[in-house]
Amino acid sequence: MNVNYITKEGYDNLIKEVEYLESKERPLVVKQISEAREKGDLSENAEYDAAREAQNMLESKIVQLRFLIANSRLIDRDNVQTDSVQILNKVTLRNIKDNQIVIYTLVSDAEINLKIGKISVNTPIGRGLIGKKVGEIAEIKVPSGIVLFEIVNISV
């Protein structure tokens, strides 16, 4: 069983998404299936097939989210340490090759948001940073090769 460590905010967002899918999206898909069914022969009804496919995808997503929720463990930000990199840390990195500074916050897969620098602890960068301390060099294997990052700062 994979435990998904998540913030209260991330957990609440998952709950809201499931509630939305079940209360809004599911009835729409059921209505589409019903309307397509009324149009006659189901064996040659592309609209019916598309609606059934949409229903299958929706139900799969709901099951996946419910599994994620069931296996989530809430993390209290107040208990997050900054002596070494761990989930929920904001990590300032310096690329050794070009001196570029990047800042990432390590989060669970459910809370990824690249636009604001939230990356999963399960990405190559996330895995390469876990356990590192300020001043250490992390060797991160990426598709284009190995990138060296110096850990400049760790915060919450």
MODELLER restraints for C-alpha pairs under 7 A, 6 or more apart:
rsr = mdl.restraints
at = mdl.atoms
rsr.add(forms.Gaussian(group=physical.xy_distance, feature=features.Distance(at['CA:2:A'], at['CA:71:A']), mean=6.89, stdev=0.5))
rsr.add(forms.Gaussian(group=physical.xy_distance, feature=features.Distance(at['CA:3:A'], at['CA:71:A']), mean=5.23, stdev=0.5))
rsr.add(forms.Gaussian(group=physical.xy_distance, feature=features.Distance(at['CA:3:A'], at['CA:72:A']), mean=5.84, stdev=0.5))
rsr.add(forms.Gaussian(group=physical.xy_distance, feature=features.Distance(at['CA:3:A'], at['CA:73:A']), mean=6.82, stdev=0.5))
rsr.add(forms.Gaussian(group=physical.xy_distance, feature=features.Distance(at['CA:4:A'], at['CA:68:A']), mean=6.92, stdev=0.5))
rsr.add(forms.Gaussian(group=physical.xy_distance, feature=features.Distance(at['CA:4:A'], at['CA:71:A']), mean=5.87, stdev=0.5))
rsr.add(forms.Gaussian(group=physical.xy_distance, feature=features.Distance(at['CA:4:A'], at['CA:72:A']), mean=4.47, stdev=0.5))
rsr.add(forms.Gaussian(group=physical.xy_distance, feature=features.Distance(at['CA:4:A'], at['CA:73:A']), mean=6.06, stdev=0.5))
rsr.add(forms.Gaussian(group=physical.xy_distance, feature=features.Distance(at['CA:4:A'], at['CA:108:A']), mean=6.51, stdev=0.5))
rsr.add(forms.Gaussian(group=physical.xy_distance, feature=features.Distance(at['CA:5:A'], at['CA:72:A']), mean=5.67, stdev=0.5))
rsr.add(forms.Gaussian(group=physical.xy_distance, feature=features.Distance(at['CA:5:A'], at['CA:73:A']), mean=4.89, stdev=0.5))
rsr.add(forms.Gaussian(group=physical.xy_distance, feature=features.Distance(at['CA:5:A'], at['CA:74:A']), mean=5.92, stdev=0.5))
rsr.add(forms.Gaussian(group=physical.xy_distance, feature=features.Distance(at['CA:5:A'], at['CA:75:A']), mean=6.27, stdev=0.5))
rsr.add(forms.Gaussian(group=physical.xy_distance, feature=features.Distance(at['CA:5:A'], at['CA:108:A']), mean=6.04, stdev=0.5))
rsr.add(forms.Gaussian(group=physical.xy_distance, feature=features.Distance(at['CA:6:A'], at['CA:72:A']), mean=6.41, stdev=0.5))
rsr.add(forms.Gaussian(group=physical.xy_distance, feature=features.Distance(at['CA:6:A'], at['CA:73:A']), mean=6.10, stdev=0.5))
rsr.add(forms.Gaussian(group=physical.xy_distance, feature=features.Distance(at['CA:6:A'], at['CA:74:A']), mean=5.11, stdev=0.5))
rsr.add(forms.Gaussian(group=physical.xy_distance, feature=features.Distance(at['CA:6:A'], at['CA:75:A']), mean=5.71, stdev=0.5))
rsr.add(forms.Gaussian(group=physical.xy_distance, feature=features.Distance(at['CA:6:A'], at['CA:108:A']), mean=5.84, stdev=0.5))
rsr.add(forms.Gaussian(group=physical.xy_distance, feature=features.Distance(at['CA:7:A'], at['CA:74:A']), mean=5.42, stdev=0.5))
rsr.add(forms.Gaussian(group=physical.xy_distance, feature=features.Distance(at['CA:7:A'], at['CA:75:A']), mean=5.23, stdev=0.5))
rsr.add(forms.Gaussian(group=physical.xy_distance, feature=features.Distance(at['CA:7:A'], at['CA:76:A']), mean=6.87, stdev=0.5))
rsr.add(forms.Gaussian(group=physical.xy_distance, feature=features.Distance(at['CA:8:A'], at['CA:74:A']), mean=6.03, stdev=0.5))
rsr.add(forms.Gaussian(group=physical.xy_distance, feature=features.Distance(at['CA:10:A'], at['CA:111:A']), mean=5.90, stdev=0.5))
rsr.add(forms.Gaussian(group=physical.xy_distance, feature=features.Distance(at['CA:14:A'], at['CA:65:A']), mean=6.89, stdev=0.5))
rsr.add(forms.Gaussian(group=physical.xy_distance, feature=features.Distance(at['CA:14:A'], at['CA:69:A']), mean=6.99, stdev=0.5))
rsr.add(forms.Gaussian(group=physical.xy_distance, feature=features.Distance(at['CA:18:A'], at['CA:62:A']), mean=6.11, stdev=0.5))
rsr.add(forms.Gaussian(group=physical.xy_distance, feature=features.Distance(at['CA:18:A'], at['CA:65:A']), mean=6.79, stdev=0.5))
rsr.add(forms.Gaussian(group=physical.xy_distance, feature=features.Distance(at['CA:29:A'], at['CA:51:A']), mean=6.43, stdev=0.5))
rsr.add(forms.Gaussian(group=physical.xy_distance, feature=features.Distance(at['CA:29:A'], at['CA:54:A']), mean=6.99, stdev=0.5))
rsr.add(forms.Gaussian(group=physical.xy_distance, feature=features.Distance(at['CA:29:A'], at['CA:55:A']), mean=5.95, stdev=0.5))
rsr.add(forms.Gaussian(group=physical.xy_distance, feature=features.Distance(at['CA:32:A'], at['CA:51:A']), mean=6.02, stdev=0.5))
rsr.add(forms.Gaussian(group=physical.xy_distance, feature=features.Distance(at['CA:33:A'], at['CA:48:A']), mean=5.80, stdev=0.5))
rsr.add(forms.Gaussian(group=physical.xy_distance, feature=features.Distance(at['CA:33:A'], at['CA:51:A']), mean=5.38, stdev=0.5))
rsr.add(forms.Gaussian(group=physical.xy_distance, feature=features.Distance(at['CA:33:A'], at['CA:52:A']), mean=6.56, stdev=0.5))
rsr.add(forms.Gaussian(group=physical.xy_distance, feature=features.Distance(at['CA:36:A'], at['CA:47:A']), mean=5.85, stdev=0.5))
rsr.add(forms.Gaussian(group=physical.xy_distance, feature=features.Distance(at['CA:36:A'], at['CA:48:A']), mean=4.86, stdev=0.5))
rsr.add(forms.Gaussian(group=physical.xy_distance, feature=features.Distance(at['CA:37:A'], at['CA:48:A']), mean=6.31, stdev=0.5))
rsr.add(forms.Gaussian(group=physical.xy_distance, feature=features.Distance(at['CA:42:A'], at['CA:48:A']), mean=6.70, stdev=0.5))
rsr.add(forms.Gaussian(group=physical.xy_distance, feature=features.Distance(at['CA:82:A'], at['CA:89:A']), mean=6.97, stdev=0.5))
rsr.add(forms.Gaussian(group=physical.xy_distance, feature=features.Distance(at['CA:82:A'], at['CA:154:A']), mean=5.57, stdev=0.5))
rsr.add(forms.Gaussian(group=physical.xy_distance, feature=features.Distance(at['CA:82:A'], at['CA:155:A']), mean=5.66, stdev=0.5))
rsr.add(forms.Gaussian(group=physical.xy_distance, feature=features.Distance(at['CA:83:A'], at['CA:133:A']), mean=6.35, stdev=0.5))
rsr.add(forms.Gaussian(group=physical.xy_distance, feature=features.Distance(at['CA:84:A'], at['CA:131:A']), mean=5.17, stdev=0.5))
rsr.add(forms.Gaussian(group=physical.xy_distance, feature=features.Distance(at['CA:84:A'], at['CA:132:A']), mean=5.28, stdev=0.5))
rsr.add(forms.Gaussian(group=physical.xy_distance, feature=features.Distance(at['CA:84:A'], at['CA:133:A']), mean=4.51, stdev=0.5))
rsr.add(forms.Gaussian(group=physical.xy_distance, feature=features.Distance(at['CA:85:A'], at['CA:129:A']), mean=6.24, stdev=0.5))
rsr.add(forms.Gaussian(group=physical.xy_distance, feature=features.Distance(at['CA:85:A'], at['CA:130:A']), mean=4.94, stdev=0.5))
rsr.add(forms.Gaussian(group=physical.xy_distance, feature=features.Distance(at['CA:85:A'], at['CA:131:A']), mean=4.94, stdev=0.5))
rsr.add(forms.Gaussian(group=physical.xy_distance, feature=features.Distance(at['CA:85:A'], at['CA:132:A']), mean=5.42, stdev=0.5))
rsr.add(forms.Gaussian(group=physical.xy_distance, feature=features.Distance(at['CA:85:A'], at['CA:133:A']), mean=6.40, stdev=0.5))
rsr.add(forms.Gaussian(group=physical.xy_distance, feature=features.Distance(at['CA:85:A'], at['CA:154:A']), mean=6.66, stdev=0.5))
rsr.add(forms.Gaussian(group=physical.xy_distance, feature=features.Distance(at['CA:86:A'], at['CA:130:A']), mean=5.36, stdev=0.5))
rsr.add(forms.Gaussian(group=physical.xy_distance, feature=features.Distance(at['CA:86:A'], at['CA:131:A']), mean=6.40, stdev=0.5))
rsr.add(forms.Gaussian(group=physical.xy_distance, feature=features.Distance(at['CA:87:A'], at['CA:106:A']), mean=5.10, stdev=0.5))
rsr.add(forms.Gaussian(group=physical.xy_distance, feature=features.Distance(at['CA:87:A'], at['CA:107:A']), mean=5.61, stdev=0.5))
rsr.add(forms.Gaussian(group=physical.xy_distance, feature=features.Distance(at['CA:87:A'], at['CA:121:A']), mean=6.52, stdev=0.5))
rsr.add(forms.Gaussian(group=physical.xy_distance, feature=features.Distance(at['CA:88:A'], at['CA:105:A']), mean=6.11, stdev=0.5))
rsr.add(forms.Gaussian(group=physical.xy_distance, feature=features.Distance(at['CA:88:A'], at['CA:106:A']), mean=5.10, stdev=0.5))
rsr.add(forms.Gaussian(group=physical.xy_distance, feature=features.Distance(at['CA:88:A'], at['CA:107:A']), mean=5.44, stdev=0.5))
rsr.add(forms.Gaussian(group=physical.xy_distance, feature=features.Distance(at['CA:88:A'], at['CA:156:A']), mean=6.47, stdev=0.5))
rsr.add(forms.Gaussian(group=physical.xy_distance, feature=features.Distance(at['CA:89:A'], at['CA:105:A']), mean=5.55, stdev=0.5))
rsr.add(forms.Gaussian(group=physical.xy_distance, feature=features.Distance(at['CA:89:A'], at['CA:106:A']), mean=5.76, stdev=0.5))
rsr.add(forms.Gaussian(group=physical.xy_distance, feature=features.Distance(at['CA:89:A'], at['CA:154:A']), mean=6.29, stdev=0.5))
rsr.add(forms.Gaussian(group=physical.xy_distance, feature=features.Distance(at['CA:89:A'], at['CA:155:A']), mean=5.54, stdev=0.5))
rsr.add(forms.Gaussian(group=physical.xy_distance, feature=features.Distance(at['CA:89:A'], at['CA:156:A']), mean=4.85, stdev=0.5))
rsr.add(forms.Gaussian(group=physical.xy_distance, feature=features.Distance(at['CA:90:A'], at['CA:103:A']), mean=6.79, stdev=0.5))
rsr.add(forms.Gaussian(group=physical.xy_distance, feature=features.Distance(at['CA:90:A'], at['CA:104:A']), mean=5.60, stdev=0.5))
rsr.add(forms.Gaussian(group=physical.xy_distance, feature=features.Distance(at['CA:90:A'], at['CA:105:A']), mean=4.12, stdev=0.5))
rsr.add(forms.Gaussian(group=physical.xy_distance, feature=features.Distance(at['CA:90:A'], at['CA:106:A']), mean=6.59, stdev=0.5))
rsr.add(forms.Gaussian(group=physical.xy_distance, feature=features.Distance(at['CA:90:A'], at['CA:154:A']), mean=5.79, stdev=0.5))
rsr.add(forms.Gaussian(group=physical.xy_distance, feature=features.Distance(at['CA:90:A'], at['CA:155:A']), mean=5.09, stdev=0.5))
rsr.add(forms.Gaussian(group=physical.xy_distance, feature=features.Distance(at['CA:90:A'], at['CA:156:A']), mean=5.53, stdev=0.5))
rsr.add(forms.Gaussian(group=physical.xy_distance, feature=features.Distance(at['CA:91:A'], at['CA:103:A']), mean=5.55, stdev=0.5))
rsr.add(forms.Gaussian(group=physical.xy_distance, feature=features.Distance(at['CA:91:A'], at['CA:104:A']), mean=5.34, stdev=0.5))
rsr.add(forms.Gaussian(group=physical.xy_distance, feature=features.Distance(at['CA:91:A'], at['CA:105:A']), mean=6.10, stdev=0.5))
rsr.add(forms.Gaussian(group=physical.xy_distance, feature=features.Distance(at['CA:91:A'], at['CA:153:A']), mean=5.75, stdev=0.5))
rsr.add(forms.Gaussian(group=physical.xy_distance, feature=features.Distance(at['CA:91:A'], at['CA:154:A']), mean=4.72, stdev=0.5))
rsr.add(forms.Gaussian(group=physical.xy_distance, feature=features.Distance(at['CA:91:A'], at['CA:155:A']), mean=6.52, stdev=0.5))
rsr.add(forms.Gaussian(group=physical.xy_distance, feature=features.Distance(at['CA:92:A'], at['CA:101:A']), mean=6.96, stdev=0.5))
rsr.add(forms.Gaussian(group=physical.xy_distance, feature=features.Distance(at['CA:92:A'], at['CA:102:A']), mean=5.89, stdev=0.5))
rsr.add(forms.Gaussian(group=physical.xy_distance, feature=features.Distance(at['CA:92:A'], at['CA:103:A']), mean=4.41, stdev=0.5))
rsr.add(forms.Gaussian(group=physical.xy_distance, feature=features.Distance(at['CA:92:A'], at['CA:104:A']), mean=6.64, stdev=0.5))
rsr.add(forms.Gaussian(group=physical.xy_distance, feature=features.Distance(at['CA:92:A'], at['CA:151:A']), mean=6.27, stdev=0.5))
rsr.add(forms.Gaussian(group=physical.xy_distance, feature=features.Distance(at['CA:92:A'], at['CA:152:A']), mean=5.32, stdev=0.5))
rsr.add(forms.Gaussian(group=physical.xy_distance, feature=features.Distance(at['CA:92:A'], at['CA:153:A']), mean=4.96, stdev=0.5))
rsr.add(forms.Gaussian(group=physical.xy_distance, feature=features.Distance(at['CA:92:A'], at['CA:154:A']), mean=6.50, stdev=0.5))
rsr.add(forms.Gaussian(group=physical.xy_distance, feature=features.Distance(at['CA:93:A'], at['CA:101:A']), mean=5.58, stdev=0.5))
rsr.add(forms.Gaussian(group=physical.xy_distance, feature=features.Distance(at['CA:93:A'], at['CA:102:A']), mean=5.29, stdev=0.5))
rsr.add(forms.Gaussian(group=physical.xy_distance, feature=features.Distance(at['CA:93:A'], at['CA:103:A']), mean=6.10, stdev=0.5))
rsr.add(forms.Gaussian(group=physical.xy_distance, feature=features.Distance(at['CA:93:A'], at['CA:149:A']), mean=5.82, stdev=0.5))
rsr.add(forms.Gaussian(group=physical.xy_distance, feature=features.Distance(at['CA:93:A'], at['CA:150:A']), mean=5.54, stdev=0.5))
rsr.add(forms.Gaussian(group=physical.xy_distance, feature=features.Distance(at['CA:93:A'], at['CA:151:A']), mean=4.92, stdev=0.5))
rsr.add(forms.Gaussian(group=physical.xy_distance, feature=features.Distance(at['CA:93:A'], at['CA:152:A']), mean=5.38, stdev=0.5))
rsr.add(forms.Gaussian(group=physical.xy_distance, feature=features.Distance(at['CA:94:A'], at['CA:100:A']), mean=5.60, stdev=0.5))
rsr.add(forms.Gaussian(group=physical.xy_distance, feature=features.Distance(at['CA:94:A'], at['CA:101:A']), mean=4.53, stdev=0.5))
rsr.add(forms.Gaussian(group=physical.xy_distance, feature=features.Distance(at['CA:94:A'], at['CA:102:A']), mean=6.49, stdev=0.5))
rsr.add(forms.Gaussian(group=physical.xy_distance, feature=features.Distance(at['CA:94:A'], at['CA:149:A']), mean=5.37, stdev=0.5))
rsr.add(forms.Gaussian(group=physical.xy_distance, feature=features.Distance(at['CA:94:A'], at['CA:150:A']), mean=5.12, stdev=0.5))
rsr.add(forms.Gaussian(group=physical.xy_distance, feature=features.Distance(at['CA:94:A'], at['CA:151:A']), mean=6.74, stdev=0.5))
rsr.add(forms.Gaussian(group=physical.xy_distance, feature=features.Distance(at['CA:94:A'], at['CA:152:A']), mean=6.61, stdev=0.5))
rsr.add(forms.Gaussian(group=physical.xy_distance, feature=features.Distance(at['CA:95:A'], at['CA:101:A']), mean=6.38, stdev=0.5))
rsr.add(forms.Gaussian(group=physical.xy_distance, feature=features.Distance(at['CA:95:A'], at['CA:148:A']), mean=6.05, stdev=0.5))
rsr.add(forms.Gaussian(group=physical.xy_distance, feature=features.Distance(at['CA:95:A'], at['CA:149:A']), mean=4.64, stdev=0.5))
rsr.add(forms.Gaussian(group=physical.xy_distance, feature=features.Distance(at['CA:95:A'], at['CA:150:A']), mean=6.55, stdev=0.5))
rsr.add(forms.Gaussian(group=physical.xy_distance, feature=features.Distance(at['CA:96:A'], at['CA:148:A']), mean=5.55, stdev=0.5))
rsr.add(forms.Gaussian(group=physical.xy_distance, feature=features.Distance(at['CA:96:A'], at['CA:149:A']), mean=5.64, stdev=0.5))
rsr.add(forms.Gaussian(group=physical.xy_distance, feature=features.Distance(at['CA:96:A'], at['CA:150:A']), mean=6.61, stdev=0.5))
rsr.add(forms.Gaussian(group=physical.xy_distance, feature=features.Distance(at['CA:103:A'], at['CA:117:A']), mean=6.66, stdev=0.5))
rsr.add(forms.Gaussian(group=physical.xy_distance, feature=features.Distance(at['CA:104:A'], at['CA:117:A']), mean=4.88, stdev=0.5))
rsr.add(forms.Gaussian(group=physical.xy_distance, feature=features.Distance(at['CA:104:A'], at['CA:118:A']), mean=5.77, stdev=0.5))
rsr.add(forms.Gaussian(group=physical.xy_distance, feature=features.Distance(at['CA:104:A'], at['CA:119:A']), mean=6.49, stdev=0.5))
rsr.add(forms.Gaussian(group=physical.xy_distance, feature=features.Distance(at['CA:105:A'], at['CA:117:A']), mean=6.05, stdev=0.5))
rsr.add(forms.Gaussian(group=physical.xy_distance, feature=features.Distance(at['CA:105:A'], at['CA:118:A']), mean=4.71, stdev=0.5))
rsr.add(forms.Gaussian(group=physical.xy_distance, feature=features.Distance(at['CA:105:A'], at['CA:119:A']), mean=6.16, stdev=0.5))
rsr.add(forms.Gaussian(group=physical.xy_distance, feature=features.Distance(at['CA:106:A'], at['CA:118:A']), mean=5.94, stdev=0.5))
rsr.add(forms.Gaussian(group=physical.xy_distance, feature=features.Distance(at['CA:106:A'], at['CA:119:A']), mean=5.26, stdev=0.5))
rsr.add(forms.Gaussian(group=physical.xy_distance, feature=features.Distance(at['CA:106:A'], at['CA:120:A']), mean=5.59, stdev=0.5))
rsr.add(forms.Gaussian(group=physical.xy_distance, feature=features.Distance(at['CA:106:A'], at['CA:121:A']), mean=5.41, stdev=0.5))
rsr.add(forms.Gaussian(group=physical.xy_distance, feature=features.Distance(at['CA:106:A'], at['CA:126:A']), mean=6.49, stdev=0.5))
rsr.add(forms.Gaussian(group=physical.xy_distance, feature=features.Distance(at['CA:107:A'], at['CA:118:A']), mean=6.27, stdev=0.5))
rsr.add(forms.Gaussian(group=physical.xy_distance, feature=features.Distance(at['CA:107:A'], at['CA:119:A']), mean=5.92, stdev=0.5))
rsr.add(forms.Gaussian(group=physical.xy_distance, feature=features.Distance(at['CA:107:A'], at['CA:120:A']), mean=4.98, stdev=0.5))
rsr.add(forms.Gaussian(group=physical.xy_distance, feature=features.Distance(at['CA:107:A'], at['CA:121:A']), mean=5.86, stdev=0.5))
rsr.add(forms.Gaussian(group=physical.xy_distance, feature=features.Distance(at['CA:108:A'], at['CA:120:A']), mean=5.24, stdev=0.5))
rsr.add(forms.Gaussian(group=physical.xy_distance, feature=features.Distance(at['CA:108:A'], at['CA:121:A']), mean=6.18, stdev=0.5))
rsr.add(forms.Gaussian(group=physical.xy_distance, feature=features.Distance(at['CA:109:A'], at['CA:120:A']), mean=5.15, stdev=0.5))
rsr.add(forms.Gaussian(group=physical.xy_distance, feature=features.Distance(at['CA:112:A'], at['CA:118:A']), mean=5.23, stdev=0.5))
rsr.add(forms.Gaussian(group=physical.xy_distance, feature=features.Distance(at['CA:112:A'], at['CA:119:A']), mean=5.24, stdev=0.5))
rsr.add(forms.Gaussian(group=physical.xy_distance, feature=features.Distance(at['CA:112:A'], at['CA:120:A']), mean=5.91, stdev=0.5))
rsr.add(forms.Gaussian(group=physical.xy_distance, feature=features.Distance(at['CA:113:A'], at['CA:119:A']), mean=6.64, stdev=0.5))
rsr.add(forms.Gaussian(group=physical.xy_distance, feature=features.Distance(at['CA:120:A'], at['CA:126:A']), mean=6.06, stdev=0.5))
rsr.add(forms.Gaussian(group=physical.xy_distance, feature=features.Distance(at['CA:121:A'], at['CA:127:A']), mean=5.69, stdev=0.5))
rsr.add(forms.Gaussian(group=physical.xy_distance, feature=features.Distance(at['CA:124:A'], at['CA:140:A']), mean=6.54, stdev=0.5))
rsr.add(forms.Gaussian(group=physical.xy_distance, feature=features.Distance(at['CA:124:A'], at['CA:141:A']), mean=6.55, stdev=0.5))
rsr.add(forms.Gaussian(group=physical.xy_distance, feature=features.Distance(at['CA:124:A'], at['CA:142:A']), mean=6.72, stdev=0.5))
rsr.add(forms.Gaussian(group=physical.xy_distance, feature=features.Distance(at['CA:125:A'], at['CA:140:A']), mean=5.82, stdev=0.5))
rsr.add(forms.Gaussian(group=physical.xy_distance, feature=features.Distance(at['CA:128:A'], at['CA:138:A']), mean=6.18, stdev=0.5))
rsr.add(forms.Gaussian(group=physical.xy_distance, feature=features.Distance(at['CA:128:A'], at['CA:139:A']), mean=6.70, stdev=0.5))
rsr.add(forms.Gaussian(group=physical.xy_distance, feature=features.Distance(at['CA:128:A'], at['CA:140:A']), mean=5.51, stdev=0.5))
rsr.add(forms.Gaussian(group=physical.xy_distance, feature=features.Distance(at['CA:129:A'], at['CA:138:A']), mean=6.20, stdev=0.5))
rsr.add(forms.Gaussian(group=physical.xy_distance, feature=features.Distance(at['CA:133:A'], at['CA:151:A']), mean=6.63, stdev=0.5))
rsr.add(forms.Gaussian(group=physical.xy_distance, feature=features.Distance(at['CA:134:A'], at['CA:151:A']), mean=4.86, stdev=0.5))
rsr.add(forms.Gaussian(group=physical.xy_distance, feature=features.Distance(at['CA:134:A'], at['CA:152:A']), mean=5.55, stdev=0.5))
rsr.add(forms.Gaussian(group=physical.xy_distance, feature=features.Distance(at['CA:134:A'], at['CA:153:A']), mean=5.77, stdev=0.5))
rsr.add(forms.Gaussian(group=physical.xy_distance, feature=features.Distance(at['CA:134:A'], at['CA:154:A']), mean=6.83, stdev=0.5))
rsr.add(forms.Gaussian(group=physical.xy_distance, feature=features.Distance(at['CA:135:A'], at['CA:150:A']), mean=6.11, stdev=0.5))
rsr.add(forms.Gaussian(group=physical.xy_distance, feature=features.Distance(at['CA:135:A'], at['CA:151:A']), mean=5.28, stdev=0.5))
rsr.add(forms.Gaussian(group=physical.xy_distance, feature=features.Distance(at['CA:135:A'], at['CA:152:A']), mean=6.07, stdev=0.5))
rsr.add(forms.Gaussian(group=physical.xy_distance, feature=features.Distance(at['CA:136:A'], at['CA:150:A']), mean=5.77, stdev=0.5))
rsr.add(forms.Gaussian(group=physical.xy_distance, feature=features.Distance(at['CA:136:A'], at['CA:151:A']), mean=5.67, stdev=0.5))
rsr.add(forms.Gaussian(group=physical.xy_distance, feature=features.Distance(at['CA:137:A'], at['CA:148:A']), mean=6.44, stdev=0.5))
rsr.add(forms.Gaussian(group=physical.xy_distance, feature=features.Distance(at['CA:137:A'], at['CA:149:A']), mean=5.49, stdev=0.5))
rsr.add(forms.Gaussian(group=physical.xy_distance, feature=features.Distance(at['CA:137:A'], at['CA:150:A']), mean=4.43, stdev=0.5))
rsr.add(forms.Gaussian(group=physical.xy_distance, feature=features.Distance(at['CA:137:A'], at['CA:151:A']), mean=6.32, stdev=0.5))
rsr.add(forms.Gaussian(group=physical.xy_distance, feature=features.Distance(at['CA:138:A'], at['CA:148:A']), mean=5.69, stdev=0.5))
rsr.add(forms.Gaussian(group=physical.xy_distance, feature=features.Distance(at['CA:138:A'], at['CA:149:A']), mean=5.16, stdev=0.5))
rsr.add(forms.Gaussian(group=physical.xy_distance, feature=features.Distance(at['CA:138:A'], at['CA:150:A']), mean=6.29, stdev=0.5))
rsr.add(forms.Gaussian(group=physical.xy_distance, feature=features.Distance(at['CA:139:A'], at['CA:146:A']), mean=6.33, stdev=0.5))
rsr.add(forms.Gaussian(group=physical.xy_distance, feature=features.Distance(at['CA:139:A'], at['CA:147:A']), mean=5.84, stdev=0.5))
rsr.add(forms.Gaussian(group=physical.xy_distance, feature=features.Distance(at['CA:139:A'], at['CA:148:A']), mean=4.75, stdev=0.5))
rsr.add(forms.Gaussian(group=physical.xy_distance, feature=features.Distance(at['CA:139:A'], at['CA:149:A']), mean=6.62, stdev=0.5))
rsr.add(forms.Gaussian(group=physical.xy_distance, feature=features.Distance(at['CA:140:A'], at['CA:146:A']), mean=5.47, stdev=0.5))
rsr.add(forms.Gaussian(group=physical.xy_distance, feature=features.Distance(at['CA:140:A'], at['CA:147:A']), mean=5.15, stdev=0.5))
rsr.add(forms.Gaussian(group=physical.xy_distance, feature=features.Distance(at['CA:140:A'], at['CA:148:A']), mean=6.23, stdev=0.5))
rsr.add(forms.Gaussian(group=physical.xy_distance, feature=features.Distance(at['CA:141:A'], at['CA:147:A']), mean=6.41, stdev=0.5))
